[in-house]
Amino acid sequence: MSNYSKISTILYVEDEEGVRKGYEKALNRYAKELYVACDGEEGLSLYIQYQPDIVITDINMPKMNGIKMSKAIKKINPEQQIIITTAHSETGYFIEAIELQINSYLLKPVDKNILKKKILEIAKVQKLNDEVNAKQALMEEIANLQNNMLVVYDEANIPIFANKPFLSFFNVKDIEEFSKKIHNLRDTFIKQDDVYSYDNTNNIHWTVELEQLAEDKRLVSINAHKIFENTCSIPQTFLVNIKKVAITNHKICTFSEITSITTKKKEFEIKAFIDELTQIPNRAKFNQVLNKEIERYHRYKQELSLIIFDIDYFKQFNDTYGHQLGDVILCELTQLVGNRVRTNDLFARWGGEEFIIILTNTDLTSARSFAENIRLSVKQHSFKNDLKLTCSFGVATINTEDNEESFIKRADEALYQAKQSGRNKVNYQ
């Protein structure tokens, strides 16, 4: 016998004692375990008790025939392997047997070699299926052991598997429940700085767009609470890795939670780019933004202007009132000007009592007008202890020959001219 001879457990159901005894001995040689019943009721009882790999049954039997027993078994296990033995006179049962998706039909008297061949064929298929299922179970177990969330998409971008960390994060029992609650995972992504957000104007799948980014830029922020109840309410940041399986065109997406890292990064950026006293961007942040805005100007030819200003006679102010009050005045001035700056512009502390403003999409005339409004606001404002101040302003608009250094220099020269001509003025280049 083949290696499959002692693998399968078999339930044999036959009401004719002579036939049953004749095949029982042969089947014992093939079966790992053999269970024998004389009618459908006993066969079903043994099936429920032992769950054999293969069921071999006659059709026409007392109490419960083979078809009824097979229907009951298929309700328990739709994948159950069943071989039906039948006489020529029982062909009326064939349609019902076909509907049950019976594996084989053997005419009585059954050739024992043919029966042996059928058993071995089924055993071989079962072994292969068991190996596939075992490997699948192993892979699922491995996927569930890792802390990272994991989801698998098929070639049609439909999610077909998710590991336990993924399901737990979204508070669902399986991928089917997840798919019913949400059409697309991208709908949980939150728009934040430095992370990917989906463009609703196109129909490209989010994994395709993410693959176009550098690996260290594949960041998403997810707040499951917005979609599902009883889940975390704090947005979490993930680094996404996408692995394509060439044979199946499946995509394996893993989500590594890096919220603490991005939080620390933001804290470092605040320390690196925010002025400690006034809590507005510092010179380092200004240089970073100006570089990007100049690149945008050269690409799109959009207007770009700079305003540099400082407090007139501030050294004398500090000498008279002290640096502590001077710091209070700097913060008060920052708030006064900051309330007048647009959200798409940048207001930064240049150093000491000097400040600088980047005005996007702004020509020279508009920039001068904006500076003049600030000048008047400062002049008319009563600072702490009813103190009065004035500021001088230098304004410049970028030209095609400018780089960062020349652009700032022209605005600074305009400020110098404003101070030389009497202060509390707006000058421009």
TORKOL-4160 file (C-alpha; in steps of 0.2 Angstrom, whole numbers, padded with zeros to 4 digits, m for minus):
429
<pt num="1" X="0000" Y="0000" Z="0000"/>
<pt num="2" X="0005" Y="0018" Z="m0002"/>
<pt num="3" X="0010" Y="0030" Z="0012"/>
<pt num="4" X="m0008" Y="0036" Z="0012"/>
<pt num="5" X="m0015" Y="0018" Z="0017"/>
<pt num="6" X="m0015" Y="0022" Z="0036"/>
<pt num="7" X="m0018" Y="0040" Z="0036"/>
<pt num="8" X="m0037" Y="0042" Z="0033"/>
<pt num="9" X="m0050" Y="0038" Z="0046"/>
<pt num="10" X="m0066" Y="0030" Z="0038"/>
<pt num="11" X="m0084" Y="0028" Z="0042"/>
<pt num="12" X="m0092" Y="0014" Z="0032"/>
<pt num="13" X="m0111" Y="0013" Z="0032"/>
<pt num="14" X="m0120" Y="m0003" Z="0025"/>
<pt num="15" X="m0136" Y="m0012" Z="0030"/>
<pt num="16" X="m0132" Y="m0028" Z="0021"/>
<pt num="17" X="m0122" Y="m0039" Z="0034"/>
<pt num="18" X="m0114" Y="m0050" Z="0021"/>
<pt num="19" X="m0108" Y="m0035" Z="0010"/>
<pt num="20" X="m0103" Y="m0025" Z="0026"/>
<pt num="21" X="m0093" Y="m0040" Z="0033"/>
<pt num="22" X="m0084" Y="m0043" Z="0016"/>
<pt num="23" X="m0078" Y="m0025" Z="0014"/>
<pt num="24" X="m0074" Y="m0022" Z="0033"/>
<pt num="25" X="m0059" Y="m0033" Z="0032"/>
<pt num="26" X="m0052" Y="m0024" Z="0016"/>
<pt num="27" X="m0056" Y="m0007" Z="0023"/>
<pt num="28" X="m0047" Y="m0011" Z="0039"/>
<pt num="29" X="m0031" Y="m0012" Z="0029"/>
<pt num="30" X="m0033" Y="0005" Z="0021"/>
<pt num="31" X="m0040" Y="0015" Z="0036"/>
<pt num="32" X="m0030" Y="0023" Z="0051"/>
<pt num="33" X="m0047" Y="0020" Z="0060"/>
<pt num="34" X="m0062" Y="0011" Z="0054"/>
<pt num="35" X="m0080" Y="0014" Z="0061"/>
<pt num="36" X="m0094" Y="0003" Z="0054"/>
<pt num="37" X="m0113" Y="0006" Z="0055"/>
<pt num="38" X="m0128" Y="m0004" Z="0049"/>
<pt num="39" X="m0139" Y="0011" Z="0045"/>
<pt num="40" X="m0140" Y="0030" Z="0043"/>
<pt num="41" X="m0144" Y="0034" Z="0060"/>
<pt num="42" X="m0130" Y="0024" Z="0068"/>
<pt num="43" X="m0119" Y="0031" Z="0054"/>
<pt num="44" X="m0123" Y="0049" Z="0059"/>
<pt num="45" X="m0121" Y="0046" Z="0077"/>
<pt num="46" X="m0103" Y="0038" Z="0074"/>
<pt num="47" X="m0099" Y="0053" Z="0062"/>
<pt num="48" X="m0104" Y="0066" Z="0076"/>
<pt num="49" X="m0093" Y="0056" Z="0088"/>
<pt num="50" X="m0077" Y="0053" Z="0078"/>
<pt num="51" X="m0078" Y="0066" Z="0063"/>
<pt num="52" X="m0069" Y="0053" Z="0051"/>
<pt num="53" X="m0059" Y="0059" Z="0035"/>
<pt num="54" X="m0069" Y="0049" Z="0023"/>
<pt num="55" X="m0087" Y="0043" Z="0023"/>
<pt num="56" X="m0092" Y="0027" Z="0013"/>
<pt num="57" X="m0111" Y="0024" Z="0013"/>
<pt num="58" X="m0124" Y="0014" Z="0004"/>
<pt num="59" X="m0140" Y="0024" Z="m0002"/>
<pt num="60" X="m0155" Y="0013" Z="0002"/>
<pt num="61" X="m0155" Y="0008" Z="0020"/>
<pt num="62" X="m0168" Y="0007" Z="0034"/>
<pt num="63" X="m0171" Y="0021" Z="0047"/>
<pt num="64" X="m0161" Y="0034" Z="0038"/>
<pt num="65" X="m0155" Y="0032" Z="0020"/>
<pt num="66" X="m0138" Y="0037" Z="0014"/>
<pt num="67" X="m0144" Y="0053" Z="0006"/>
<pt num="68" X="m0152" Y="0059" Z="0021"/>
<pt num="69" X="m0137" Y="0055" Z="0032"/>
<pt num="70" X="m0126" Y="0063" Z="0019"/>
<pt num="71" X="m0136" Y="0079" Z="0020"/>
<pt num="72" X="m0135" Y="0079" Z="0039"/>
<pt num="73" X="m0116" Y="0077" Z="0038"/>
<pt num="74" X="m0114" Y="0091" Z="0025"/>
<pt num="75" X="m0123" Y="0103" Z="0037"/>
<pt num="76" X="m0110" Y="0098" Z="0050"/>
<pt num="77" X="m0095" Y="0099" Z="0038"/>
<pt num="78" X="m0099" Y="0105" Z="0020"/>
<pt num="79" X="m0081" Y="0100" Z="0015"/>
<pt num="80" X="m0084" Y="0082" Z="0021"/>
<pt num="81" X="m0077" Y="0068" Z="0008"/>
<pt num="82" X="m0091" Y="0056" Z="0004"/>
<pt num="83" X="m0091" Y="0040" Z="m0007"/>
<pt num="84" X="m0108" Y="0033" Z="m0011"/>
<pt num="85" X="m0111" Y="0015" Z="m0016"/>
<pt num="86" X="m0127" Y="0011" Z="m0026"/>
<pt num="87" X="m0136" Y="m0002" Z="m0036"/>
<pt num="88" X="m0142" Y="0001" Z="m0054"/>
<pt num="89" X="m0160" Y="0002" Z="m0047"/>
<pt num="90" X="m0156" Y="0017" Z="m0036"/>
<pt num="91" X="m0151" Y="0029" Z="m0049"/>
<pt num="92" X="m0166" Y="0040" Z="m0044"/>
<pt num="93" X="m0156" Y="0046" Z="m0030"/>
<pt num="94" X="m0142" Y="0053" Z="m0041"/>
<pt num="95" X="m0149" Y="0070" Z="m0043"/>
<pt num="96" X="m0150" Y="0073" Z="m0024"/>
<pt num="97" X="m0132" Y="0065" Z="m0023"/>
<pt num="98" X="m0125" Y="0077" Z="m0036"/>
<pt num="99" X="m0133" Y="0092" Z="m0027"/>
<pt num="100" X="m0124" Y="0087" Z="m0011"/>
<pt num="101" X="m0107" Y="0087" Z="m0021"/>
<pt num="102" X="m0103" Y="0069" Z="m0017"/>
<pt num="103" X="m0085" Y="0065" Z="m0021"/>
<pt num="104" X="m0088" Y="0048" Z="m0029"/>
<pt num="105" X="m0101" Y="0036" Z="m0035"/>
<pt num="106" X="m0097" Y="0017" Z="m0036"/>
<pt num="107" X="m0109" Y="0004" Z="m0043"/>
<pt num="108" X="m0112" Y="m0012" Z="m0033"/>
<pt num="109" X="m0104" Y="m0024" Z="m0032"/>
<pt num="110" X="m0090" Y="m0012" Z="m0029"/>
<pt num="111" X="m0073" Y="m0017" Z="m0036"/>
<pt num="112" X="m0061" Y="m0017" Z="m0021"/>
<pt num="113" X="m0047" Y="m0011" Z="m0031"/>
<pt num="114" X="m0057" Y="0004" Z="m0037"/>
<pt num="115" X="m0063" Y="0008" Z="m0020"/>
<pt num="116" X="m0045" Y="0007" Z="m0014"/>
<pt num="117" X="m0040" Y="0019" Z="m0028"/>
<pt num="118" X="m0054" Y="0031" Z="m0023"/>
<pt num="119" X="m0049" Y="0031" Z="m0005"/>
<pt num="120" X="m0030" Y="0034" Z="m0009"/>
<pt num="121" X="m0035" Y="0049" Z="m0021"/>
<pt num="122" X="m0046" Y="0057" Z="m0007"/>
<pt num="123" X="m0032" Y="0054" Z="0006"/>
<pt num="124" X="m0019" Y="0062" Z="m0006"/>
<pt num="125" X="m0030" Y="0077" Z="m0008"/>
<pt num="126" X="m0034" Y="0078" Z="0010"/>
<pt num="127" X="m0016" Y="0077" Z="0015"/>
<pt num="128" X="m0011" Y="0091" Z="0003"/>
<pt num="129" X="m0026" Y="0101" Z="0009"/>
<pt num="130" X="m0020" Y="0098" Z="0027"/>
<pt num="131" X="m0003" Y="0104" Z="0023"/>
<pt num="132" X="m0009" Y="0120" Z="0015"/>
<pt num="133" X="m0021" Y="0123" Z="0030"/>
<pt num="134" X="m0007" Y="0119" Z="0042"/>
<pt num="135" X="0005" Y="0132" Z="0033"/>
<pt num="136" X="m0009" Y="0145" Z="0032"/>
<pt num="137" X="m0012" Y="0142" Z="0051"/>
<pt num="138" X="0006" Y="0144" Z="0054"/>
<pt num="139" X="0008" Y="0160" Z="0044"/>
<pt num="140" X="m0008" Y="0167" Z="0053"/>
<pt num="141" X="0000" Y="0163" Z="0069"/>
<pt num="142" X="0016" Y="0171" Z="0065"/>
<pt num="143" X="0007" Y="0186" Z="0059"/>
<pt num="144" X="m0003" Y="0187" Z="0075"/>
<pt num="145" X="0013" Y="0185" Z="0086"/>
<pt num="146" X="0020" Y="0202" Z="0079"/>
<pt num="147" X="0016" Y="0218" Z="0088"/>
<pt num="148" X="0014" Y="0227" Z="0071"/>
<pt num="149" X="m0003" Y="0228" Z="0063"/>
<pt num="150" X="m0004" Y="0218" Z="0047"/>
<pt num="151" X="m0017" Y="0218" Z="0033"/>
<pt num="152" X="m0016" Y="0209" Z="0016"/>
<pt num="153" X="m0025" Y="0215" Z="0000"/>
<pt num="154" X="m0028" Y="0204" Z="m0015"/>
<pt num="155" X="m0025" Y="0210" Z="m0033"/>
<pt num="156" X="m0041" Y="0219" Z="m0033"/>
<pt num="157" X="m0036" Y="0229" Z="m0018"/>
<pt num="158" X="m0049" Y="0220" Z="m0007"/>
<pt num="159" X="m0043" Y="0216" Z="0011"/>
<pt num="160" X="m0043" Y="0197" Z="0013"/>
<pt num="161" X="m0033" Y="0195" Z="0030"/>
<pt num="162" X="m0029" Y="0205" Z="0045"/>
<pt num="163" X="m0019" Y="0200" Z="0060"/>
<pt num="164" X="m0025" Y="0201" Z="0078"/>
<pt num="165" X="m0016" Y="0218" Z="0082"/>
<pt num="166" X="m0025" Y="0226" Z="0067"/>
<pt num="167" X="m0042" Y="0219" Z="0072"/>
<pt num="168" X="m0040" Y="0224" Z="0090"/>
<pt num="169" X="m0035" Y="0241" Z="0085"/>
<pt num="170" X="m0051" Y="0244" Z="0075"/>
<pt num="171" X="m0061" Y="0233" Z="0088"/>
<pt num="172" X="m0068" Y="0221" Z="0075"/>
<pt num="173" X="m0068" Y="0202" Z="0076"/>
<pt num="174" X="m0063" Y="0198" Z="0058"/>
<pt num="175" X="m0059" Y="0206" Z="0041"/>
<pt num="176" X="m0076" Y="0204" Z="0036"/>
<pt num="177" X="m0083" Y="0215" Z="0050"/>
<pt num="178" X="m0070" Y="0228" Z="0046"/>
<pt num="179" X="m0075" Y="0228" Z="0028"/>
<pt num="180" X="m0093" Y="0230" Z="0032"/>
<pt num="181" X="m0090" Y="0245" Z="0044"/>
<pt num="182" X="m0078" Y="0254" Z="0032"/>
<pt num="183" X="m0076" Y="0255" Z="0013"/>
<pt num="184" X="m0058" Y="0259" Z="0013"/>
<pt num="185" X="m0044" Y="0260" Z="0026"/>
<pt num="186" X="m0039" Y="0277" Z="0020"/>
<pt num="187" X="m0055" Y="0284" Z="0027"/>
<pt num="188" X="m0047" Y="0282" Z="0044"/>
<pt num="189" X="m0031" Y="0292" Z="0039"/>
<pt num="190" X="m0030" Y="0310" Z="0047"/>
<pt num="191" X="m0023" Y="0325" Z="0038"/>
<pt num="192" X="m0008" Y="0331" Z="0048"/>
<pt num="193" X="0009" Y="0339" Z="0044"/>
<pt num="194" X="0022" Y="0327" Z="0038"/>
<pt num="195" X="0011" Y="0312" Z="0035"/>
<pt num="196" X="0002" Y="0305" Z="0020"/>
<pt num="197" X="m0016" Y="0310" Z="0017"/>
<pt num="198" X="m0027" Y="0303" Z="0003"/>
<pt num="199" X="m0032" Y="0314" Z="m0012"/>
<pt num="200" X="m0050" Y="0312" Z="m0014"/>
<pt num="201" X="m0049" Y="0319" Z="m0032"/>
<pt num="202" X="m0042" Y="0303" Z="m0039"/>
<pt num="203" X="m0047" Y="0284" Z="m0039"/>
<pt num="204" X="m0029" Y="0278" Z="m0036"/>
<pt num="205" X="m0028" Y="0266" Z="m0021"/>
<pt num="206" X="m0019" Y="0273" Z="m0006"/>
<pt num="207" X="m0006" Y="0259" Z="m0007"/>
<pt num="208" X="m0002" Y="0264" Z="m0024"/>
<pt num="209" X="0001" Y="0282" Z="m0019"/>
<pt num="210" X="0010" Y="0277" Z="m0004"/>
<pt num="211" X="0022" Y="0266" Z="m0014"/>
<pt num="212" X="0027" Y="0282" Z="m0024"/>
<pt num="213" X="0034" Y="0290" Z="m0008"/>
<pt num="214" X="0052" Y="0286" Z="0000"/>
<pt num="215" X="0051" Y="0272" Z="0012"/>
<pt num="216" X="0054" Y="0284" Z="0027"/>
<pt num="217" X="0040" Y="0295" Z="0021"/>
<pt num="218" X="0026" Y="0282" Z="0021"/>
<pt num="219" X="0018" Y="0288" Z="0037"/>
<pt num="220" X="0000" Y="0289" Z="0041"/>
<pt num="221" X="m0010" Y="0295" Z="0056"/>
<pt num="222" X="m0025" Y="0285" Z="0061"/>
<pt num="223" X="m0039" Y="0289" Z="0073"/>
<pt num="224" X="m0050" Y="0273" Z="0074"/>
<pt num="225" X="m0062" Y="0282" Z="0086"/>
<pt num="226" X="m0068" Y="0293" Z="0072"/>
<pt num="227" X="m0074" Y="0277" Z="0063"/>
<pt num="228" X="m0077" Y="0264" Z="0077"/>
<pt num="229" X="m0084" Y="0265" Z="0094"/>
<pt num="230" X="m0074" Y="0260" Z="0110"/>
<pt num="231" X="m0057" Y="0262" Z="0102"/>
<pt num="232" X="m0043" Y="0274" Z="0105"/>
<pt num="233" X="m0047" Y="0292" Z="0104"/>
<pt num="234" X="m0029" Y="0298" Z="0102"/>
<pt num="235" X="m0022" Y="0298" Z="0084"/>
<pt num="236" X="m0008" Y="0287" Z="0082"/>
<pt num="237" X="0006" Y="0288" Z="0069"/>
<pt num="238" X="0012" Y="0272" Z="0059"/>
<pt num="239" X="0026" Y="0269" Z="0047"/>
<pt num="240" X="0019" Y="0258" Z="0033"/>
<pt num="241" X="0029" Y="0245" Z="0024"/>
<pt num="242" X="0021" Y="0237" Z="0008"/>
<pt num="243" X="0027" Y="0220" Z="0002"/>
<pt num="244" X="0021" Y="0214" Z="m0015"/>
<pt num="245" X="0019" Y="0195" Z="m0018"/>
<pt num="246" X="0024" Y="0192" Z="m0036"/>
<pt num="247" X="0015" Y="0176" Z="m0038"/>
<pt num="248" X="m0002" Y="0181" Z="m0032"/>
<pt num="249" X="m0001" Y="0200" Z="m0034"/>
<pt num="250" X="m0006" Y="0202" Z="m0016"/>
<pt num="251" X="0000" Y="0216" Z="m0005"/>
<pt num="252" X="0006" Y="0213" Z="0013"/>
<pt num="253" X="0005" Y="0230" Z="0022"/>
<pt num="254" X="0012" Y="0232" Z="0040"/>
<pt num="255" X="0009" Y="0246" Z="0051"/>
<pt num="256" X="0023" Y="0250" Z="0064"/>
<pt num="257" X="0017" Y="0262" Z="0078"/>
<pt num="258" X="0029" Y="0276" Z="0080"/>
<pt num="259" X="0018" Y="0289" Z="0089"/>
<pt num="260" X="0031" Y="0292" Z="0102"/>
<pt num="261" X="0045" Y="0295" Z="0090"/>
<pt num="262" X="0035" Y="0307" Z="0080"/>
<pt num="263" X="0030" Y="0316" Z="0096"/>
<pt num="264" X="0048" Y="0318" Z="0101"/>
<pt num="265" X="0052" Y="0324" Z="0084"/>
<pt num="266" X="0039" Y="0337" Z="0085"/>
<pt num="267" X="0046" Y="0342" Z="0102"/>
<pt num="268" X="0064" Y="0343" Z="0095"/>
<pt num="269" X="0057" Y="0354" Z="0081"/>
<pt num="270" X="0049" Y="0365" Z="0093"/>
<pt num="271" X="0065" Y="0367" Z="0102"/>
<pt num="272" X="0075" Y="0369" Z="0086"/>
<pt num="273" X="0063" Y="0381" Z="0077"/>
<pt num="274" X="0053" Y="0391" Z="0090"/>
<pt num="275" X="0060" Y="0406" Z="0099"/>
<pt num="276" X="0060" Y="0403" Z="0117"/>
<pt num="277" X="0055" Y="0420" Z="0123"/>
<pt num="278" X="0041" Y="0425" Z="0110"/>
<pt num="279" X="0036" Y="0407" Z="0105"/>
<pt num="280" X="0036" Y="0412" Z="0087"/>
<pt num="281" X="0047" Y="0404" Z="0073"/>
<pt num="282" X="0066" Y="0408" Z="0075"/>
<pt num="283" X="0079" Y="0412" Z="0062"/>
<pt num="284" X="0082" Y="0393" Z="0058"/>
<pt num="285" X="0064" Y="0390" Z="0054"/>
<pt num="286" X="0063" Y="0406" Z="0044"/>
<pt num="287" X="0078" Y="0400" Z="0033"/>
<pt num="288" X="0070" Y="0384" Z="0030"/>
<pt num="289" X="0053" Y="0391" Z="0025"/>
<pt num="290" X="0062" Y="0405" Z="0014"/>
<pt num="291" X="0071" Y="0392" Z="0005"/>
<pt num="292" X="0055" Y="0383" Z="0000"/>
<pt num="293" X="0046" Y="0399" Z="m0005"/>
<pt num="294" X="0060" Y="0404" Z="m0016"/>
<pt num="295" X="0060" Y="0387" Z="m0025"/>
<pt num="296" X="0041" Y="0389" Z="m0027"/>
<pt num="297" X="0044" Y="0407" Z="m0034"/>
<pt num="298" X="0056" Y="0401" Z="m0047"/>
<pt num="299" X="0045" Y="0386" Z="m0052"/>
<pt num="300" X="0028" Y="0395" Z="m0052"/>
<pt num="301" X="0033" Y="0414" Z="m0053"/>
<pt num="302" X="0021" Y="0419" Z="m0039"/>
<pt num="303" X="0025" Y="0435" Z="m0030"/>
<pt num="304" X="0035" Y="0435" Z="m0014"/>
<pt num="305" X="0039" Y="0449" Z="m0002"/>
<pt num="306" X="0049" Y="0451" Z="0014"/>
<pt num="307" X="0047" Y="0464" Z="0028"/>
<pt num="308" X="0061" Y="0466" Z="0041"/>
<pt num="309" X="0058" Y="0478" Z="0056"/>
<pt num="310" X="0065" Y="0482" Z="0073"/>
<pt num="311" X="0060" Y="0492" Z="0088"/>
<pt num="312" X="0067" Y="0510" Z="0087"/>
<pt num="313" X="0080" Y="0514" Z="0101"/>
<pt num="314" X="0077" Y="0498" Z="0110"/>
<pt num="315" X="0094" Y="0498" Z="0118"/>
<pt num="316" X="0090" Y="0514" Z="0127"/>
<pt num="317" X="0073" Y="0507" Z="0132"/>
<pt num="318" X="0082" Y="0492" Z="0140"/>
<pt num="319" X="0094" Y="0503" Z="0148"/>
<pt num="320" X="0080" Y="0514" Z="0155"/>
<pt num="321" X="0067" Y="0501" Z="0161"/>
<pt num="322" X="0078" Y="0485" Z="0162"/>
<pt num="323" X="0079" Y="0469" Z="0151"/>
<pt num="324" X="0064" Y="0461" Z="0161"/>
<pt num="325" X="0052" Y="0474" Z="0155"/>
<pt num="326" X="0060" Y="0473" Z="0138"/>
<pt num="327" X="0056" Y="0455" Z="0136"/>
<pt num="328" X="0038" Y="0458" Z="0141"/>
<pt num="329" X="0037" Y="0472" Z="0128"/>
<pt num="330" X="0045" Y="0460" Z="0115"/>
<pt num="331" X="0031" Y="0447" Z="0118"/>
<pt num="332" X="0018" Y="0460" Z="0118"/>
<pt num="333" X="0024" Y="0467" Z="0101"/>
<pt num="334" X="0024" Y="0449" Z="0095"/>
<pt num="335" X="0006" Y="0446" Z="0099"/>
<pt num="336" X="0001" Y="0463" Z="0091"/>
<pt num="337" X="0010" Y="0459" Z="0075"/>
<pt num="338" X="0006" Y="0441" Z="0075"/>
<pt num="339" X="m0013" Y="0444" Z="0075"/>
<pt num="340" X="m0011" Y="0454" Z="0059"/>
<pt num="341" X="m0001" Y="0441" Z="0049"/>
<pt num="342" X="m0010" Y="0429" Z="0038"/>
<pt num="343" X="m0009" Y="0410" Z="0042"/>
<pt num="344" X="0000" Y="0406" Z="0025"/>
<pt num="345" X="0013" Y="0419" Z="0029"/>
<pt num="346" X="0028" Y="0417" Z="0042"/>
<pt num="347" X="0032" Y="0429" Z="0056"/>
<pt num="348" X="0048" Y="0425" Z="0064"/>
<pt num="349" X="0060" Y="0433" Z="0077"/>
<pt num="350" X="0076" Y="0438" Z="0067"/>
<pt num="351" X="0086" Y="0441" Z="0083"/>
<pt num="352" X="0086" Y="0454" Z="0097"/>
<pt num="353" X="0073" Y="0467" Z="0093"/>
<pt num="354" X="0072" Y="0462" Z="0075"/>
<pt num="355" X="0058" Y="0453" Z="0067"/>
<pt num="356" X="0055" Y="0447" Z="0049"/>
<pt num="357" X="0039" Y="0442" Z="0039"/>
<pt num="358" X="0038" Y="0432" Z="0023"/>
<pt num="359" X="0023" Y="0437" Z="0013"/>
<pt num="360" X="0017" Y="0424" Z="0000"/>
<pt num="361" X="0008" Y="0429" Z="m0016"/>
<pt num="362" X="0011" Y="0447" Z="m0011"/>
<pt num="363" X="0018" Y="0461" Z="m0023"/>
<pt num="364" X="0028" Y="0476" Z="m0017"/>
<pt num="365" X="0013" Y="0488" Z="m0016"/>
<pt num="366" X="0003" Y="0476" Z="m0005"/>
<pt num="367" X="0019" Y="0472" Z="0006"/>
<pt num="368" X="0022" Y="0491" Z="0009"/>
<pt num="369" X="0004" Y="0494" Z="0013"/>
<pt num="370" X="0004" Y="0479" Z="0025"/>
<pt num="371" X="0020" Y="0486" Z="0033"/>
<pt num="372" X="0013" Y="0503" Z="0035"/>
<pt num="373" X="m0003" Y="0496" Z="0044"/>
<pt num="374" X="0009" Y="0487" Z="0056"/>
<pt num="375" X="0019" Y="0503" Z="0059"/>
<pt num="376" X="0003" Y="0513" Z="0063"/>
<pt num="377" X="m0003" Y="0499" Z="0075"/>
<pt num="378" X="0013" Y="0499" Z="0084"/>
<pt num="379" X="0014" Y="0518" Z="0086"/>
<pt num="380" X="m0004" Y="0519" Z="0092"/>
<pt num="381" X="m0003" Y="0504" Z="0104"/>
<pt num="382" X="0000" Y="0507" Z="0123"/>
<pt num="383" X="0012" Y="0494" Z="0129"/>
<pt num="384" X="0014" Y="0489" Z="0147"/>
<pt num="385" X="0014" Y="0503" Z="0159"/>
<pt num="386" X="0007" Y="0514" Z="0145"/>
<pt num="387" X="0024" Y="0514" Z="0136"/>
<pt num="388" X="0024" Y="0520" Z="0118"/>
<pt num="389" X="0036" Y="0512" Z="0104"/>
<pt num="390" X="0039" Y="0514" Z="0086"/>
<pt num="391" X="0047" Y="0502" Z="0073"/>
<pt num="392" X="0056" Y="0505" Z="0057"/>
<pt num="393" X="0053" Y="0494" Z="0042"/>
<pt num="394" X="0062" Y="0488" Z="0026"/>
<pt num="395" X="0052" Y="0480" Z="0012"/>
<pt num="396" X="0058" Y="0470" Z="m0003"/>
<pt num="397" X="0050" Y="0460" Z="m0017"/>
<pt num="398" X="0059" Y="0445" Z="m0025"/>
<pt num="399" X="0066" Y="0446" Z="m0042"/>
<pt num="400" X="0073" Y="0433" Z="m0054"/>
<pt num="401" X="0091" Y="0436" Z="m0049"/>
<pt num="402" X="0088" Y="0434" Z="m0031"/>
<pt num="403" X="0094" Y="0420" Z="m0019"/>
<pt num="404" X="0091" Y="0419" Z="m0001"/>
<pt num="405" X="0106" Y="0430" Z="0004"/>
<pt num="406" X="0102" Y="0444" Z="m0009"/>
<pt num="407" X="0084" Y="0444" Z="m0005"/>
<pt num="408" X="0087" Y="0447" Z="0014"/>
<pt num="409" X="0101" Y="0459" Z="0010"/>
<pt num="410" X="0089" Y="0470" Z="0000"/>
<pt num="411" X="0076" Y="0470" Z="0014"/>
<pt num="412" X="0089" Y="0474" Z="0027"/>
<pt num="413" X="0096" Y="0488" Z="0017"/>
<pt num="414" X="0079" Y="0496" Z="0015"/>
<pt num="415" X="0077" Y="0494" Z="0034"/>
<pt num="416" X="0094" Y="0503" Z="0037"/>
<pt num="417" X="0088" Y="0517" Z="0025"/>
<pt num="418" X="0072" Y="0519" Z="0035"/>
<pt num="419" X="0082" Y="0521" Z="0051"/>
<pt num="420" X="0094" Y="0533" Z="0044"/>
<pt num="421" X="0080" Y="0544" Z="0037"/>
<pt num="422" X="0073" Y="0546" Z="0055"/>
<pt num="423" X="0065" Y="0530" Z="0060"/>
<pt num="424" X="0046" Y="0525" Z="0062"/>
<pt num="425" X="0046" Y="0523" Z="0043"/>
<pt num="426" X="0043" Y="0511" Z="0030"/>
<pt num="427" X="0057" Y="0510" Z="0016"/>
<pt num="428" X="0057" Y="0498" Z="0001"/>
<pt num="429" X="0068" Y="0491" Z="m0013"/>
